[in-house]
């Protein structure tokens, strides 16, 4: 059983550019959340998708947007990149109703220069 | 005051030691408590989760929750060099839409 997968592994972008990160959830999971982890910090919640709708959103600007597809996979889009957006972006998946049992992917390391 | 406080360490112990990792929190609505292990440049790995107060044991790992003190702990018995990683505590208010709130993580170094 494949766990949560994310692509790409690493990404280097320039300030002002746009980026799309992708996530495939663990088999049987229908809810996907995205987190941002800065160096030396714990993950910070960005948003959560269930049934192709954004259900919860953390304290992130509208430059961060997402999407969930019918097969439960998800994308995170970030527009107008800032240097401060450099971080490890983590996708977590779970079954609905089991918020305490979230499984994380390996992350995408984004560097903004 | 941050919602979840965790000493960043590093915590250095010799192989075989008992390790105690702790978090405090301020939000009394938290009901679910999780511990994740994160190796360098990898995603967090779920170790254990507990509901409300009490203890839970899984192999060499024991999680304790004291809601009256807003304090949770993870104990690792017979620590191994392979346990060297950052340990993150996380909490949520419910099992539905509630999201995870993490501590900063404690770096653990187990020397042979």
Backbone of each chain as ProteinMPNN parsed JSONL, in Angstrom:
{"seq_chain_A": "XXXXXXXXXXXXXXXXXXXXXXXXXXXXXXXXXXXXXXXXXXXXXXXXXXXXXXXXXXXXXXXXXXXXXXXXXXXXXXXXXXXXXXXXXXXXXXXXXXXXXXXXXXXXXXXXX", "coords_chain_A": {"N_chain_A": [[0.849, -1.193, 0.0], [0.772, 2.022, -1.086], [1.935, 4.93, 0.474], [1.258, 8.346, 1.312], [1.943, 10.358, -1.422], [4.024, 12.857, -2.928], [4.703, 15.449, -5.272], [6.675, 17.915, -7.009], [9.847, 16.7, -5.616], [11.782, 18.564, -4.948], [12.018, 22.092, -5.54], [12.885, 25.03, -7.216], [12.25, 28.399, -7.324], [11.669, 31.744, -8.575], [11.214, 34.946, -7.017], [7.92, 36.251, -7.232], [7.033, 34.448, -9.095], [4.822, 31.66, -9.904], [3.681, 28.602, -8.379], [2.922, 25.092, -8.459], [2.057, 22.426, -6.477], [1.786, 18.896, -5.933], [-0.257, 16.197, -4.68], [-0.914, 12.869, -3.753], [-3.216, 11.008, -2.001], [-3.099, 8.572, 0.699], [-4.197, 5.228, 0.105], [-7.682, 4.745, 0.354], [-8.152, 6.99, 1.804], [-9.871, 10.13, 2.1], [-9.679, 12.758, 2.684], [-7.709, 15.61, 2.511], [-5.012, 17.525, 3.692], [-2.981, 20.459, 3.74], [0.214, 21.566, 4.781], [2.607, 23.958, 5.896], [6.016, 23.944, 6.551], [8.422, 25.676, 8.043], [11.977, 26.046, 8.395], [13.168, 24.542, 11.312], [10.779, 24.808, 12.625], [7.447, 23.751, 13.66], [4.978, 22.08, 11.608], [2.644, 24.213, 9.898], [-0.775, 24.719, 9.536], [-2.37, 24.971, 6.399], [-4.653, 24.602, 4.571], [-7.605, 22.491, 4.251], [-9.081, 19.837, 2.415], [-12.079, 18.282, 1.461], [-14.342, 16.194, -0.157], [-13.946, 17.606, -2.508], [-14.029, 20.256, -1.768], [-12.906, 23.196, -0.07], [-12.584, 22.96, 3.306], [-11.574, 23.854, 5.73], [-9.459, 26.543, 6.72], [-6.271, 27.849, 7.327], [-4.252, 30.518, 8.724], [-3.36, 31.885, 6.245], [-2.507, 33.818, 3.343], [-4.547, 34.806, 0.455], [-3.027, 34.194, -1.688], [-2.338, 31.613, -1.554], [-3.799, 28.784, -2.725], [-5.982, 26.013, -3.464], [-6.906, 22.719, -4.63], [-9.051, 19.92, -4.945], [-9.347, 16.789, -6.46], [-11.682, 14.482, -8.131], [-10.617, 11.929, -7.615], [-9.53, 12.193, -5.161], [-6.962, 13.204, -5.016], [-4.778, 16.08, -4.731], [-3.958, 19.549, -5.23], [-1.702, 22.201, -4.483], [-1.486, 25.585, -4.902], [0.59, 28.381, -5.231], [0.747, 31.773, -5.621], [2.54, 34.683, -6.878], [5.123, 34.457, -5.567], [7.001, 34.826, -2.533], [10.094, 35.502, -0.79], [9.825, 34.503, 1.772], [8.171, 32.36, 1.456], [9.639, 30.146, 1.144], [10.055, 26.879, 2.125], [9.255, 23.642, 3.588], [6.72, 21.897, 2.117], [4.02, 20.13, 3.135], [1.851, 17.418, 2.63], [-0.999, 15.912, 3.996], [-2.978, 13.061, 4.598], [-6.162, 11.542, 5.378], [-8.845, 9.452, 6.649], [-12.218, 10.551, 6.521], [-13.559, 11.83, 9.51], [-11.62, 10.792, 11.107], [-9.659, 12.54, 12.282], [-7.502, 12.471, 13.943], [-5.727, 10.717, 12.959], [-3.69, 11.246, 10.874], [-1.703, 11.009, 8.009], [1.426, 11.788, 6.72], [2.998, 12.95, 3.715], [6.239, 12.867, 2.029], [6.902, 15.452, 1.511], [7.427, 18.588, -0.274], [10.174, 20.428, -1.05], [10.451, 23.77, -1.249], [12.229, 26.366, -2.642], [12.64, 29.783, -2.755], [14.08, 32.243, -4.654]], "CA_chain_A": [[0.0, 0.0, 0.0], [1.564, 3.24, -1.159], [1.515, 5.966, 1.398], [1.013, 9.64, 0.686], [3.031, 10.743, -2.316], [4.026, 14.256, -3.308], [5.646, 15.816, -6.327], [8.014, 17.328, -7.085], [10.565, 16.591, -4.356], [12.406, 19.863, -4.731], [11.625, 23.088, -6.52], [13.483, 26.352, -7.024], [11.499, 29.407, -8.071], [12.073, 33.132, -8.381], [10.174, 35.814, -6.463], [6.905, 36.683, -8.166], [6.53, 33.336, -9.908], [3.748, 30.837, -9.372], [4.1, 27.211, -8.259], [1.878, 24.103, -8.185], [2.531, 21.211, -5.83], [0.788, 17.85, -6.075], [-0.325, 15.215, -3.602], [-1.829, 11.737, -3.875], [-3.411, 10.51, -0.631], [-3.012, 7.142, 1.003], [-5.367, 4.492, -0.354], [-8.787, 4.716, 1.304], [-8.301, 8.3, 2.454], [-10.65, 11.035, 1.283], [-9.476, 14.123, 3.166], [-6.318, 16.02, 2.321], [-4.632, 18.809, 4.278], [-1.661, 20.961, 3.381], [0.913, 22.253, 5.851], [3.894, 24.586, 5.573], [6.964, 23.795, 7.646], [9.651, 26.445, 7.917], [13.12, 25.399, 9.044], [13.19, 24.654, 12.766], [9.429, 25.039, 13.137], [6.471, 22.71, 13.414], [4.102, 22.358, 10.46], [1.535, 25.154, 10.067], [-1.898, 24.321, 8.708], [-2.752, 25.902, 5.337], [-6.081, 24.325, 4.355], [-8.039, 21.093, 4.219], [-10.069, 19.565, 1.383], [-12.914, 17.087, 1.57], [-15.388, 16.226, -1.182], [-13.541, 18.611, -3.498], [-14.262, 21.607, -1.267], [-12.072, 23.654, 1.029], [-13.408, 22.866, 4.511], [-10.942, 24.638, 6.787], [-8.326, 27.3, 6.213], [-5.435, 28.465, 8.338], [-3.958, 31.936, 8.567], [-2.523, 32.08, 5.07], [-3.151, 34.756, 2.405], [-5.244, 34.244, -0.698], [-2.054, 33.711, -2.683], [-2.337, 30.157, -1.399], [-5.077, 28.201, -3.114], [-5.853, 24.585, -3.67], [-7.951, 22.01, -5.362], [-9.089, 18.465, -4.767], [-9.937, 16.139, -7.624], [-12.587, 13.382, -7.762], [-9.871, 10.753, -7.11], [-9.049, 12.654, -3.849], [-5.67, 13.867, -5.082], [-4.917, 17.509, -4.449], [-2.913, 20.487, -5.633], [-1.521, 23.463, -3.762], [-0.957, 26.628, -5.762], [1.023, 29.612, -4.568], [1.012, 32.848, -6.589], [3.353, 35.831, -6.445], [5.995, 33.919, -4.535], [7.87, 35.665, -1.728], [11.216, 34.761, -0.206], [9.319, 33.866, 2.973], [7.416, 31.141, 1.126], [10.584, 29.027, 1.134], [9.691, 25.97, 3.221], [8.847, 22.285, 3.221], [5.264, 21.835, 2.03], [3.605, 18.775, 3.482], [0.476, 16.99, 2.405], [-1.423, 14.87, 4.929], [-4.285, 12.515, 4.243], [-6.844, 10.763, 6.417], [-10.251, 9.136, 6.401], [-13.106, 11.514, 7.172], [-13.949, 11.431, 10.859], [-10.452, 10.308, 11.852], [-8.715, 13.649, 12.207], [-6.342, 12.2, 14.78], [-4.893, 9.715, 12.294], [-3.264, 11.841, 9.62], [-0.433, 10.496, 7.513], [2.088, 12.798, 5.916], [3.899, 12.61, 2.634], [7.632, 13.26, 2.261], [7.033, 16.895, 1.379], [8.102, 19.258, -1.385], [10.995, 21.534, -0.533], [10.39, 24.921, -2.157], [13.184, 27.449, -2.404], [12.338, 30.977, -3.545], [15.278, 33.094, -4.697]], "C_chain_A": [[0.882, 1.239, 0.0], [1.021, 4.233, -0.15], [1.181, 7.229, 0.631], [2.216, 9.985, -0.198], [2.882, 12.199, -2.708], [5.03, 14.477, -4.435], [5.569, 17.314, -6.595], [8.645, 17.245, -5.692], [11.167, 17.932, -3.969], [11.994, 20.795, -5.861], [12.332, 24.397, -6.197], [12.75, 27.333, -7.925], [12.045, 30.794, -7.741], [10.902, 33.924, -7.8], [9.201, 36.268, -7.552], [6.327, 35.578, -9.039], [5.399, 32.608, -9.191], [4.218, 29.383, -9.331], [2.876, 26.331, -7.972], [2.526, 22.851, -7.628], [1.411, 20.185, -5.839], [0.883, 16.798, -4.986], [-1.315, 14.109, -3.967], [-1.997, 11.128, -2.495], [-3.194, 9.007, -0.525], [-4.311, 6.466, 0.556], [-6.447, 4.446, 0.732], [-9.032, 6.027, 2.022], [-9.002, 9.267, 1.514], [-10.45, 12.501, 1.659], [-7.991, 14.451, 3.088], [-6.109, 17.391, 2.95], [-3.236, 19.169, 3.811], [-1.088, 21.75, 4.557], [2.197, 22.861, 5.296], [4.804, 24.439, 6.779], [8.232, 24.575, 7.335], [10.749, 25.748, 8.708], [13.08, 25.631, 10.554], [11.846, 24.884, 13.409], [8.562, 23.801, 12.942], [5.625, 23.063, 12.196], [2.962, 23.313, 10.831], [0.453, 24.809, 9.058], [-2.23, 25.397, 7.676], [-4.241, 25.772, 5.04], [-6.324, 22.833, 4.228], [-9.135, 20.924, 3.173], [-10.779, 18.255, 1.642], [-14.053, 17.234, 0.572], [-15.19, 17.408, -2.129], [-13.81, 20.05, -3.068], [-13.277, 21.929, -0.148], [-12.939, 23.731, 2.28], [-12.868, 23.726, 5.646], [-9.764, 25.374, 6.163], [-7.577, 27.911, 7.382], [-5.169, 29.918, 7.995], [-2.942, 32.167, 7.442], [-3.258, 32.981, 4.081], [-3.764, 34.029, 1.213], [-4.298, 33.811, -1.813], [-1.936, 32.183, -2.661], [-3.731, 29.638, -1.743], [-4.88, 26.726, -3.402], [-7.01, 24.012, -4.45], [-7.892, 20.546, -4.971], [-9.861, 17.86, -5.93], [-10.832, 14.979, -7.189], [-11.876, 12.144, -7.241], [-9.175, 11.067, -5.781], [-7.656, 13.278, -3.887], [-5.866, 15.38, -4.987], [-3.73, 18.28, -4.998], [-2.897, 21.681, -4.693], [-0.882, 24.443, -4.739], [-0.557, 27.838, -4.928], [1.385, 30.62, -5.651], [1.923, 33.904, -5.991], [4.287, 35.446, -5.308], [6.859, 34.978, -3.863], [9.008, 34.826, -1.171], [10.754, 33.955, 1.004], [8.483, 32.628, 2.722], [8.336, 29.93, 1.046], [10.337, 28.156, 2.358], [9.509, 24.567, 2.67], [7.321, 22.263, 3.231], [4.832, 20.381, 2.144], [2.134, 18.563, 3.183], [0.179, 15.881, 3.4], [-2.781, 14.355, 4.499], [-4.851, 11.689, 5.393], [-8.221, 10.345, 5.912], [-11.098, 10.189, 7.099], [-13.531, 10.959, 8.524], [-12.795, 10.902, 11.699], [-9.348, 11.353, 11.785], [-7.461, 13.431, 13.002], [-5.365, 11.242, 14.111], [-4.511, 10.207, 10.901], [-1.868, 11.353, 9.264], [0.151, 11.496, 6.522], [2.908, 12.194, 4.783], [5.304, 13.107, 2.943], [7.868, 14.768, 2.114], [7.677, 17.332, 0.074], [8.877, 20.427, -0.794], [11.024, 22.635, -1.587], [11.402, 25.966, -1.72], [12.838, 28.599, -3.338], [13.549, 31.901, -3.485], [14.94, 34.477, -5.25]], "O_chain_A": [[1.635, 1.485, 0.942], [-0.188, 4.354, 0.048], [0.86, 7.183, -0.557], [3.364, 9.907, 0.24], [1.771, 12.719, -2.809], [6.05, 13.795, -4.536], [4.51, 17.918, -6.425], [8.042, 17.671, -4.707], [11.074, 18.372, -2.823], [11.67, 20.366, -6.968], [12.372, 24.82, -5.042], [12.642, 27.125, -9.133], [12.775, 30.984, -6.768], [9.74, 33.61, -8.06], [9.614, 36.625, -8.655], [5.269, 35.742, -9.647], [5.07, 32.898, -8.041], [5.048, 28.973, -10.142], [1.921, 26.767, -7.328], [3.435, 22.286, -8.237], [0.234, 20.538, -5.764], [1.956, 16.538, -4.442], [-2.421, 14.384, -4.434], [-1.002, 10.76, -1.87], [-3.117, 8.289, -1.522], [-5.386, 7.062, 0.621], [-6.157, 4.143, 1.889], [-10.004, 6.164, 2.764], [-8.778, 9.249, 0.304], [-11.004, 13.387, 1.008], [-7.138, 13.684, 3.534], [-6.917, 18.302, 2.769], [-2.415, 18.297, 3.523], [-1.796, 22.496, 5.234], [2.791, 22.343, 4.35], [4.416, 24.769, 7.899], [9.019, 24.184, 6.473], [10.464, 24.945, 9.597], [12.971, 26.767, 11.016], [11.77, 25.131, 14.612], [8.898, 22.913, 12.159], [5.566, 24.227, 11.799], [2.395, 23.234, 11.92], [0.73, 24.63, 7.872], [-2.358, 26.574, 8.012], [-5.002, 26.719, 5.233], [-5.398, 22.031, 4.113], [-10.019, 21.772, 3.057], [-10.161, 17.251, 1.996], [-14.66, 18.3, 0.477], [-16.136, 18.106, -2.495], [-13.819, 20.958, -3.899], [-12.871, 21.053, 0.615], [-13.916, 24.479, 2.315], [-13.641, 24.265, 6.437], [-9.151, 24.898, 5.207], [-8.186, 28.43, 8.317], [-5.785, 30.478, 7.088], [-1.812, 32.591, 7.684], [-4.483, 32.926, 3.983], [-3.545, 32.839, 0.99], [-4.709, 33.147, -2.764], [-1.493, 31.561, -3.626], [-4.718, 30.021, -1.115], [-3.756, 26.252, -3.563], [-7.939, 24.705, -4.862], [-6.822, 20.002, -4.7], [-10.907, 18.373, -6.329], [-10.77, 14.535, -6.042], [-12.474, 11.373, -6.49], [-8.329, 10.298, -5.326], [-7.209, 13.83, -2.881], [-6.977, 15.888, -5.144], [-2.647, 17.732, -5.202], [-3.931, 22.111, -4.181], [0.155, 24.145, -5.332], [-1.288, 28.259, -4.031], [2.235, 30.348, -6.5], [2.064, 34.014, -4.773], [4.247, 36.034, -4.227], [7.376, 35.891, -4.507], [8.91, 33.602, -1.087], [11.239, 32.848, 1.234], [8.121, 31.919, 3.661], [7.862, 28.804, 0.895], [10.402, 28.633, 3.491], [9.596, 24.332, 1.464], [6.702, 22.579, 4.247], [5.231, 19.527, 1.352], [1.292, 19.42, 3.45], [1.015, 15.004, 3.622], [-3.64, 15.13, 4.079], [-4.119, 11.208, 6.258], [-8.694, 10.825, 4.882], [-10.723, 10.669, 8.169], [-13.825, 9.771, 8.66], [-12.975, 10.596, 12.877], [-8.25, 11.089, 11.296], [-6.458, 14.111, 12.785], [-4.287, 10.984, 14.646], [-4.948, 9.659, 9.888], [-0.975, 11.293, 10.11], [-0.53, 11.979, 5.618], [3.432, 11.085, 4.886], [5.538, 13.701, 3.995], [8.9, 15.291, 2.538], [8.371, 16.563, -0.591], [8.314, 21.297, -0.128], [11.557, 22.449, -2.681], [11.419, 26.391, -0.565], [12.753, 28.423, -4.553], [13.989, 32.294, -2.405], [15.821, 35.33, -5.36]]}, "seq_chain_B": "XXXXXXXXXXXXXXXXXXXXXXXXXXXXXXXXXXXXXXXXXXXXXXXXXXXXXXXXXXXXXXXXXXXXXXXXXXXXXXXXXXXXXXXXXXXXXXXXXXXXXXXXXXXXXXXX", "coords_chain_B": {"N_chain_B": [[1.375, 33.987, 23.926], [2.095, 30.852, 22.599], [-0.074, 28.324, 21.223], [0.758, 25.67, 21.538], [3.492, 24.502, 23.271], [6.851, 23.483, 23.069], [9.932, 22.212, 24.006], [12.75, 22.893, 22.097], [15.173, 21.53, 22.247], [18.642, 20.618, 21.477], [18.136, 17.271, 22.791], [20.276, 15.173, 24.295], [21.167, 11.844, 24.726], [22.507, 8.742, 26.071], [22.704, 5.567, 24.392], [20.15, 3.243, 25.214], [19.034, 4.655, 27.277], [16.195, 6.031, 29.092], [13.919, 8.126, 27.589], [12.303, 11.234, 27.922], [9.879, 13.216, 26.545], [8.174, 16.273, 26.129], [5.173, 18.318, 26.028], [3.372, 21.354, 26.432], [0.154, 22.944, 26.545], [-2.32, 25.431, 25.69], [-4.968, 25.557, 24.897], [-7.916, 24.484, 26.004], [-9.775, 23.04, 24.633], [-8.638, 21.078, 23.131], [-8.663, 17.64, 22.375], [-7.609, 15.385, 21.219], [-4.453, 13.901, 20.959], [-1.329, 13.727, 19.514], [1.731, 12.148, 18.561], [4.468, 12.66, 16.514], [7.236, 11.517, 14.569], [10.046, 12.854, 13.033], [12.42, 12.504, 10.668], [15.479, 13.959, 9.452], [14.818, 16.226, 6.877], [12.625, 14.833, 5.952], [9.135, 13.738, 5.768], [6.77, 14.047, 8.532], [6.186, 11.228, 10.669], [3.563, 9.343, 11.887], [3.463, 8.347, 15.199], [1.946, 7.729, 17.549], [-1.398, 8.099, 18.843], [-3.619, 9.581, 21.179], [-6.643, 9.777, 23.049], [-8.18, 12.188, 24.962], [-7.504, 12.184, 28.508], [-4.951, 10.073, 30.042], [-3.002, 7.033, 29.628], [-1.099, 5.469, 26.985], [0.357, 2.695, 25.468], [2.849, 1.503, 23.229], [4.841, -0.791, 22.215], [8.12, 0.231, 22.674], [7.341, 2.761, 23.248], [5.516, 5.127, 25.174], [2.709, 7.077, 25.66], [1.495, 9.834, 27.453], [-1.211, 11.709, 28.776], [-2.229, 14.557, 30.458], [-4.848, 16.24, 31.041], [-5.784, 18.011, 32.927], [-3.582, 19.429, 33.704], [-2.793, 20.344, 31.312], [-0.753, 19.069, 29.787], [1.394, 16.953, 28.03], [3.154, 13.889, 27.432], [5.796, 11.927, 25.991], [7.306, 8.881, 26.334], [10.267, 7.109, 25.752], [11.536, 3.987, 25.885], [14.619, 2.15, 26.433], [16.287, 3.502, 24.492], [17.45, 3.921, 21.123], [20.092, 4.472, 18.698], [18.833, 4.824, 16.24], [16.549, 6.119, 16.944], [17.117, 8.743, 16.906], [16.015, 11.803, 16.005], [13.614, 14.377, 15.144], [11.007, 15.066, 17.339], [7.635, 15.64, 17.195], [4.886, 17.079, 18.802], [1.353, 17.041, 18.424], [-1.976, 18.385, 18.22], [-5.565, 18.199, 18.332], [-8.952, 19.434, 18.155], [-11.202, 17.907, 17.624], [-12.387, 14.905, 15.96], [-13.307, 15.323, 13.487], [-13.524, 17.823, 11.266], [-11.509, 19.177, 12.422], [-8.269, 20.616, 12.607], [-4.704, 19.95, 12.792], [-2.649, 21.153, 15.376], [0.622, 21.963, 15.87], [3.563, 21.496, 17.954], [6.874, 22.993, 18.114], [8.702, 20.995, 17.921], [11.063, 18.63, 19.263], [14.45, 17.997, 19.14], [16.063, 14.939, 19.22], [18.937, 13.226, 20.189], [20.541, 10.225, 20.143], [23.231, 8.63, 21.37], [25.609, 6.08, 20.478]], "CA_chain_B": [[1.66, 32.581, 24.244], [1.708, 29.936, 21.54], [-1.033, 27.317, 21.671], [1.484, 24.461, 21.93], [4.883, 24.793, 23.574], [7.694, 22.287, 23.094], [11.345, 22.563, 24.092], [13.381, 22.444, 20.851], [16.371, 20.734, 22.498], [18.594, 19.159, 21.383], [18.219, 16.414, 23.952], [21.283, 14.151, 23.997], [21.146, 10.749, 25.704], [23.239, 7.555, 25.622], [21.893, 4.417, 23.993], [19.584, 2.495, 26.323], [18.402, 5.549, 28.258], [14.774, 6.346, 28.978], [13.769, 9.505, 27.124], [11.028, 11.883, 28.203], [9.619, 14.376, 25.699], [6.98, 16.893, 26.702], [4.537, 19.505, 25.447], [2.28, 21.989, 27.172], [-0.749, 23.625, 25.633], [-3.194, 26.396, 26.366], [-6.337, 25.426, 24.422], [-8.575, 23.398, 26.739], [-10.659, 22.305, 23.722], [-7.913, 19.95, 22.516], [-9.068, 16.348, 22.908], [-6.791, 14.345, 20.606], [-3.047, 14.243, 21.122], [-0.54, 12.879, 18.638], [3.185, 12.283, 18.493], [5.072, 12.353, 15.222], [8.697, 11.483, 14.479], [10.469, 13.389, 11.741], [13.844, 12.442, 10.357], [15.918, 15.143, 8.736], [14.387, 16.445, 5.504], [11.557, 13.89, 5.612], [7.834, 14.086, 6.312], [6.487, 13.48, 9.856], [5.646, 9.868, 10.731], [2.699, 9.204, 13.052], [3.878, 7.309, 16.15], [0.853, 7.349, 18.432], [-2.391, 9.107, 19.168], [-4.431, 9.28, 22.352], [-7.846, 10.595, 23.206], [-8.422, 12.689, 26.306], [-6.433, 11.908, 29.452], [-4.604, 8.678, 30.235], [-1.769, 6.495, 29.055], [-1.185, 4.509, 25.89], [1.666, 2.097, 25.259], [3.045, 0.796, 21.962], [6.239, -1.207, 22.173], [9.002, 1.003, 23.553], [6.791, 4.106, 23.379], [4.355, 5.354, 26.033], [2.199, 8.446, 25.625], [0.68, 10.213, 28.616], [-1.912, 12.98, 28.644], [-2.824, 15.083, 31.686], [-5.612, 17.401, 30.58], [-5.955, 18.979, 34.025], [-2.385, 20.268, 33.707], [-2.519, 20.695, 29.913], [0.629, 18.586, 29.673], [1.488, 15.616, 27.469], [4.512, 13.354, 27.422], [6.125, 10.708, 25.257], [8.461, 8.207, 26.906], [10.898, 6.102, 24.907], [12.388, 3.099, 26.679], [15.708, 1.495, 25.712], [16.472, 4.321, 23.289], [18.399, 3.436, 20.13], [20.572, 5.535, 17.792], [17.844, 5.03, 15.177], [15.499, 7.002, 17.462], [17.57, 10.125, 16.73], [15.084, 12.468, 15.092], [12.835, 15.428, 15.808], [9.702, 14.563, 17.778], [6.637, 16.701, 17.166], [3.571, 16.807, 19.354], [0.274, 17.69, 17.674], [-3.241, 18.284, 18.94], [-6.747, 18.647, 17.604], [-10.127, 19.592, 19.013], [-12.146, 16.816, 17.395], [-11.934, 13.948, 14.944], [-13.92, 15.664, 12.221], [-12.819, 18.778, 10.44], [-10.466, 19.868, 13.176], [-6.929, 20.51, 12.061], [-3.649, 19.67, 13.753], [-1.78, 22.232, 15.832], [1.889, 21.324, 16.218], [4.65, 22.157, 18.629], [8.028, 23.217, 17.247], [9.499, 19.785, 17.815], [12.262, 18.449, 20.08], [15.462, 17.164, 18.48], [16.624, 13.916, 20.099], [20.167, 12.593, 19.696], [20.889, 9.061, 20.942], [24.592, 8.253, 20.993], [25.915, 4.66, 20.725]], "C_chain_B": [[1.188, 31.703, 23.095], [0.766, 28.883, 22.108], [-0.342, 26.071, 22.195], [2.955, 24.808, 22.1], [5.661, 23.482, 23.682], [9.139, 22.736, 23.098], [12.065, 22.036, 22.854], [14.613, 21.564, 21.028], [17.599, 21.391, 21.857], [18.72, 18.458, 22.727], [19.152, 15.267, 23.59], [21.293, 13.116, 25.102], [22.001, 9.603, 25.179], [22.261, 6.444, 25.245], [21.418, 3.651, 25.219], [18.877, 3.345, 27.36], [16.896, 5.622, 28.035], [14.666, 7.829, 28.637], [12.374, 10.004, 27.468], [10.91, 13.146, 27.364], [8.271, 14.95, 26.109], [6.467, 18.064, 25.879], [3.519, 20.051, 26.436], [1.409, 22.727, 26.172], [-1.701, 24.513, 26.412], [-4.668, 26.216, 26.005], [-7.016, 24.227, 25.084], [-9.524, 22.592, 25.854], [-9.956, 21.138, 23.043], [-8.333, 18.656, 23.199], [-8.211, 15.196, 22.381], [-5.345, 14.814, 20.595], [-2.208, 13.222, 20.361], [0.946, 13.147, 18.826], [3.654, 11.824, 17.124], [6.59, 12.338, 15.371], [9.066, 11.963, 13.093], [11.98, 13.299, 11.62], [14.187, 13.629, 9.476], [15.46, 15.138, 7.28], [13.365, 15.408, 5.018], [10.229, 14.395, 6.165], [7.636, 13.472, 7.689], [5.816, 12.111, 9.75], [4.825, 9.732, 12.004], [3.17, 8.036, 13.919], [2.687, 6.798, 16.957], [-0.162, 8.471, 18.512], [-3.185, 8.632, 20.376], [-5.604, 10.236, 22.393], [-8.024, 10.924, 24.674], [-7.261, 12.305, 27.227], [-6.152, 10.415, 29.538], [-3.302, 8.319, 29.568], [-2.075, 5.573, 27.896], [0.213, 4.0, 25.602], [1.703, 1.384, 23.921], [4.519, 0.447, 21.872], [7.075, -0.418, 23.166], [8.462, 2.414, 23.848], [5.567, 4.116, 24.297], [3.97, 6.825, 25.951], [1.323, 8.673, 26.845], [0.037, 11.572, 28.356], [-2.5, 13.344, 30.002], [-3.563, 16.364, 31.304], [-5.775, 18.44, 31.675], [-4.77, 19.932, 34.083], [-2.047, 20.786, 32.319], [-1.077, 20.328, 29.562], [0.593, 17.19, 29.085], [2.944, 15.197, 27.385], [4.596, 12.152, 26.501], [7.385, 10.139, 25.9], [8.965, 7.155, 25.914], [11.823, 5.273, 25.793], [13.476, 2.506, 25.801], [16.006, 2.224, 24.403], [17.623, 3.793, 22.427], [18.9, 4.596, 19.272], [19.584, 5.836, 16.661], [16.657, 5.875, 15.635], [15.881, 8.474, 17.31], [16.757, 10.783, 15.626], [14.484, 13.648, 15.83], [11.448, 14.871, 16.113], [8.743, 15.741, 17.916], [5.385, 16.246, 17.899], [2.55, 17.585, 18.525], [-1.037, 17.445, 18.401], [-4.385, 18.74, 18.045], [-7.944, 18.649, 18.534], [-11.128, 18.465, 18.838], [-11.634, 15.949, 16.26], [-12.482, 14.281, 13.57], [-13.068, 16.604, 11.409], [-11.623, 19.421, 11.129], [-9.084, 19.602, 12.602], [-5.93, 20.225, 13.171], [-2.884, 20.946, 14.082], [-0.531, 21.583, 16.405], [2.713, 22.184, 17.16], [5.808, 22.324, 17.654], [8.858, 21.965, 17.026], [10.701, 19.798, 18.736], [13.218, 17.534, 19.335], [16.086, 16.236, 19.512], [17.851, 13.302, 19.441], [20.52, 11.458, 20.647], [22.254, 8.578, 20.477], [24.87, 6.793, 21.352], [26.841, 4.502, 21.937]], "O_chain_B": [[0.038, 31.789, 22.665], [0.792, 28.583, 23.302], [-0.788, 25.475, 23.175], [3.586, 25.343, 21.188], [5.207, 22.514, 24.292], [9.531, 23.561, 22.272], [12.0, 20.838, 22.581], [15.057, 20.922, 20.077], [17.611, 22.612, 21.702], [19.323, 18.975, 23.667], [18.859, 14.481, 22.689], [21.411, 13.457, 26.278], [22.206, 9.495, 23.97], [21.131, 6.403, 25.73], [22.186, 3.431, 26.155], [18.189, 2.813, 28.232], [16.39, 5.32, 26.953], [15.248, 8.677, 29.313], [11.389, 9.28, 27.321], [11.748, 14.042, 27.463], [7.336, 14.206, 26.402], [7.212, 18.709, 25.142], [2.889, 19.3, 27.181], [1.862, 23.091, 25.087], [-1.866, 24.371, 27.623], [-5.536, 26.683, 26.742], [-6.713, 23.081, 24.752], [-10.029, 21.557, 26.287], [-10.615, 20.291, 22.438], [-8.362, 18.568, 24.426], [-8.104, 14.153, 23.026], [-5.047, 15.963, 20.267], [-2.359, 12.014, 20.541], [1.351, 14.245, 19.205], [3.287, 10.751, 16.644], [7.153, 13.057, 16.196], [8.479, 11.536, 12.099], [12.72, 13.934, 12.371], [13.319, 14.226, 8.84], [15.684, 14.175, 6.547], [13.26, 15.142, 3.82], [10.193, 15.357, 6.933], [8.272, 12.464, 7.998], [4.995, 11.869, 8.866], [5.338, 9.979, 13.095], [3.268, 6.899, 13.458], [2.449, 5.593, 17.04], [0.158, 9.638, 18.283], [-3.395, 7.435, 20.567], [-5.562, 11.34, 21.85], [-8.017, 10.035, 25.525], [-6.14, 12.122, 26.753], [-6.987, 9.591, 29.163], [-2.597, 9.167, 29.021], [-3.147, 4.974, 27.819], [1.155, 4.788, 25.501], [0.732, 0.744, 23.516], [5.345, 1.281, 21.501], [6.777, -0.4, 24.361], [9.067, 3.165, 24.613], [4.703, 3.244, 24.215], [4.805, 7.708, 26.149], [0.519, 7.821, 27.222], [0.661, 12.469, 27.79], [-3.188, 12.535, 30.623], [-2.968, 17.44, 31.251], [-5.892, 19.63, 31.384], [-4.916, 21.094, 34.46], [-1.12, 21.579, 32.16], [-0.297, 21.163, 29.104], [-0.143, 16.33, 29.569], [3.845, 16.029, 27.281], [3.609, 11.455, 26.261], [8.404, 10.822, 26.001], [8.182, 6.414, 25.321], [12.774, 5.795, 26.376], [13.305, 2.368, 24.59], [15.978, 1.62, 23.331], [18.625, 3.291, 22.935], [18.204, 5.601, 19.132], [19.507, 6.968, 16.183], [15.847, 6.303, 14.813], [15.058, 9.356, 17.557], [16.807, 10.373, 14.466], [14.802, 13.895, 16.993], [10.801, 14.278, 15.25], [9.0, 16.698, 18.646], [4.879, 15.152, 17.648], [2.851, 18.654, 17.993], [-1.201, 16.446, 19.101], [-4.206, 19.548, 17.134], [-7.96, 17.967, 19.558], [-11.827, 18.099, 19.782], [-10.586, 16.221, 15.674], [-12.164, 13.604, 12.592], [-12.006, 16.223, 10.918], [-10.828, 20.119, 10.5], [-8.781, 18.492, 12.166], [-6.276, 20.257, 14.352], [-2.518, 21.716, 13.194], [-0.61, 20.756, 17.313], [2.597, 23.409, 17.18], [5.744, 21.863, 16.514], [9.624, 21.879, 16.066], [11.298, 20.849, 18.971], [12.849, 16.427, 18.942], [16.577, 16.685, 20.548], [17.808, 12.907, 18.276], [20.771, 11.696, 21.829], [22.417, 8.167, 19.329], [24.428, 6.314, 22.396], [27.205, 3.382, 22.295]]}, "name": "protein", "num_of_chains": 2, "seq": "XXXXXXXXXXXXXXXXXXXXXXXXXXXXXXXXXXXXXXXXXXXXXXXXXXXXXXXXXXXXXXXXXXXXXXXXXXXXXXXXXXXXXXXXXXXXXXXXXXXXXXXXXXXXXXXXXXXXXXXXXXXXXXXXXXXXXXXXXXXXXXXXXXXXXXXXXXXXXXXXXXXXXXXXXXXXXXXXXXXXXXXXXXXXXXXXXXXXXXXXXXXXXXXXXXXXXXXXXXXXXXXXX"}
